[in-house]
Amino acid sequence: MTISRTEVITSVERRRRWSQDEKERLVAASLEPGANVSEVARVAGLHVSQLFRWRKELCKHGEASMAPFVPVEIGPPASPRELAEAPLTTTARRPKSDGIIEIDLGSGHRIRVDGDVDGDALRRVLDALAHR
């Protein structure tokens, strides 16, 4: 005769609510150099998958609020003739500005904008190119 083991759960545990500060503290602890994510979760009394979810959410939120850093190389100033021969990317011309920003995207593509460029519009263009 085989006896099977049965576990009886007698208490009803409610879900624990974690404050944003607690989540951030636990995520920061799990991101410390040499930290063991499973151990951080175990000590806090939560499942490791929950901690990974918080890490993903908080890191994604942090990336959205920070502008990405990209390498910048300052080249020699372009001559007026080179600027005049460069193809225009827009049909409307604004008054001439003092500086030109040239962004080399690699793969042979380059974007040239003057110092008066709308930063938000340029960010949208660069984000669209980065996700292409």
Disulfide bonds with the S-S distance in Angstrom:
none
